[in-house]
Amino acid sequence: MMIKDKYDVVVIGAGPAGSVTARFAAENGASVLIMERDREPGIPVRCAEGVSHKGIEPYIDIDRRWIASDIDVAKLQAPNGENVKMYNNGKGYVLERRIFDTALCEVACKHGADLITKADALDLVKENGKIVGVKYKYLGEIKTVKCDIVIGADGVESRVGRWAGIDTKVSLDDMETAVQYTLCDIEIEDKTCEFYFGNEIAPGGYVWVFPKSGNTANVGIGISGDLAKEHGPKYYLDKFIAERYPRATITYTVFGGVPTAWGLEEIVRDNIMLVGDAARQVNPISGGGIVQGMIAGEICGKVAAEAVKKQKFDKKTLKAYRKNWDKRLGKNQKVIHAMKNKFMKLSDPEFNNLMKVCNSIPPEKMTVPRLFKEAVKDDPKLVMEVAKTFITAKFK
Amino acid sequence: MKINRNLCDVCGTCVAVCPVDAIIVDEFKVTIDNEKCINCGNCVIVCPIKAISEEK
């Protein structure tokens, strides 16, 4: 396929947020190029790969090719070993991101988007201060492609935003530093995602065990960047694995950071929008970003296509993306973020107590929102905030 | 600041927390611009593999 000299929209990054953005922009009439730095979408996998069925189902037909494991149960373990099993959160999956991301990108291409891999975006091309294209390196050669809108879907680094002058910095207390191994030859609970909490286990974060098959799992840890001064995440994860899975073999190792901010003040400027991890659109408590990125991508792609129809690419036009995102999820983000700050500060005895309370709730009523309700109920200010959000959400 | 390239996994976490845009990722390689760097240490703390250290 030939890459054209000019597109309406260039999306930088072929992860879930980028591909969904490209798909909705192309589907609604824009010409779109997706630019991916790596050889293919989805690599290297820097993800625990867990998602809910409800979250991904609007964006792709479920295909066993990219499902590693079905999930029915979430198990949360307190520092003292007491655990809560939740059966009522809906169906979930552990994905094969490498295949999933490619499949999502194929959906975008089916709707008319072009894709170039091995193309490393280097900078924005500006004329009289206005963004008019992207400079990139492809097979050792420096090239440019012109466009009216650049979409930064370039993940946690968020370089595109910086090039445009947007402050994409994540503060230390909103950054989890993380390591994940894929372990083989271990015993795991069927269809269960496990979460382990405790200040000795994962200060300001948690250890996760997400099954990938009968005897392999993604076992990872994220700890608060703010609290990780003495030891890094690898120290804690190695300790956890030595205790629980002493004979496991590590088949995959990945290092990375998980932003747990509520979002960014600025995600739109003239001729540019940011989406997904690049816009810090993640769940501040879980650190999950796949579904959030896809929802933002749908909104962002539609706004881009609308701008192309109008041939207006200024901040004012593109701000519809910000507005619609805030309406859909953005407003809740701040409350979830406040809950995260509360959650992160729980001492081990407080966490033990929370799990005890949860275990006294009938299993059929035990869900993640209920857990958070229990966690915040001794904090009247936060309860008010949560209640306010849900009330305003309901009456809209 | 100095980066041990043998350890660096090019994950981008340091880039996200740098307050002065002193860290650049280019062609799968991370570089710190010591002219811009203000020695805040954020990158040292969040690097999950401890590949960044203060230059003595």
Interface residues (C-beta under 8 A of the other chain):
Chain A: R46 D120 L122 K137 G155 V156 E157 S158 R159 R162 T168 K169 V170 S171 L172 M175 T177 A178 V179 G225 D226 A228 K229 G232 P233 K234 V254 F255 G256 G257 P259
Chain B: D9 C11 G12 T13 V15 A16 V17 C18 P19 D21 V25 D26 E27 N42 I45 V46 C47 P48 I49 K50
